[in-house]
Amino acid sequence: MSQSVYQQRGVMADLVILGVIAAIVLLYAADRAVQARARARRLRSMSERLAAAAVRAEKQQATRQAADAASAELTSVMPAINLRLPVTPPGQTADGDAPQD
């Protein structure tokens, strides 16, 4: 009878060890699942931000192209816009004084 009790204790100890190992495996799997969901959420938000940035960049590029086209149209009508102004106005020296005769 005493040997039967020892055998039962051994089986119970084995079951407890097996239960602890199963709990560790389940906790590890749950942790990995939570991490995977967090990673998916992060990737989704980064993808949304990237898409929004691409849309903004496309709008800015369209605005720049429109401004360049308007500038080209203006200079084709008024070619003198491309001429540089003289460094000093006529009748003055570089320091702003009237020329001496």
C-alpha positions in Angstrom: 0.0 0.0 0.0 2.8 2.4 0.8 4.3 1.8 -2.6 1.0 2.7 -4.2 1.0 6.0 -2.4 4.5 6.8 -3.6 3.5 5.9 -7.1 0.6 8.2 -6.9 2.7 11.0 -5.6 5.2 10.4 -8.5 2.3 10.6 -11.0 1.0 13.7 -9.4 4.4 15.4 -9.5 4.7 14.4 -13.2 1.3 15.9 -13.9 2.2 19.2 -12.0 5.5 19.4 -14.0 3.6 18.8 -17.2 1.0 21.4 -16.3 3.8 24.0 -15.5 5.5 23.3 -18.8 2.1 23.6 -20.7 1.4 26.9 -18.9 4.8 28.2 -19.9 4.2 27.2 -23.6 0.8 28.8 -23.6 2.1 32.1 -22.1 4.9 32.2 -24.6 2.4 31.6 -27.5 0.1 34.3 -26.1 3.0 36.8 -25.8 4.1 36.1 -29.4 0.5 36.7 -30.6 0.3 40.0 -28.7 3.6 41.1 -30.2 2.5 40.1 -33.7 -0.7 42.1 -33.3 1.2 45.1 -32.1 3.7 44.8 -35.0 0.8 44.6 -37.5 -0.8 47.7 -35.9 2.5 49.6 -36.1 3.1 48.5 -39.8 -0.5 49.6 -40.7 -0.1 53.0 -39.1 3.3 53.5 -40.8 1.8 52.5 -44.1 -1.0 55.0 -43.6 1.4 57.8 -42.8 3.6 56.9 -45.8 0.5 57.0 -48.1 -0.5 60.4 -46.7 3.1 61.7 -47.2 3.1 60.5 -50.8 -0.2 62.3 -51.4 1.2 65.5 -49.9 4.4 65.2 -52.0 2.3 64.7 -55.2 0.3 67.8 -54.4 3.4 69.8 -53.7 4.9 68.6 -56.9 1.8 69.5 -58.9 1.8 73.0 -57.2 5.5 73.4 -58.2 4.9 72.3 -61.8 1.9 74.7 -62.0 4.1 77.6 -60.7 6.9 76.7 -63.1 4.4 76.6 -66.0 3.0 80.0 -64.9 6.5 81.4 -64.7 7.4 80.1 -68.1 4.2 81.6 -69.6 4.9 84.9 -68.0 8.5 85.1 -69.2 7.4 84.1 -72.7 5.0 87.1 -72.7 7.4 89.4 -71.0 11.0 88.3 -71.9 12.5 91.4 -70.2 11.7 89.7 -66.9 14.8 87.5 -67.3 17.1 90.6 -67.7 19.1 91.5 -64.7 18.8 95.0 -63.2 21.9 97.1 -63.3 23.9 96.9 -60.1 23.9 100.7 -59.7 21.1 103.0 -61.1 22.2 105.4 -63.9 23.6 108.6 -62.6 24.9 107.1 -59.3 28.1 105.5 -58.1 28.3 102.2 -56.3 28.3 103.9 -52.9 25.1 105.8 -53.7 26.6 109.3 -54.3 26.2 111.3 -57.4 29.1 111.1 -59.8 31.6 114.0 -59.7 32.3 115.8 -62.9 
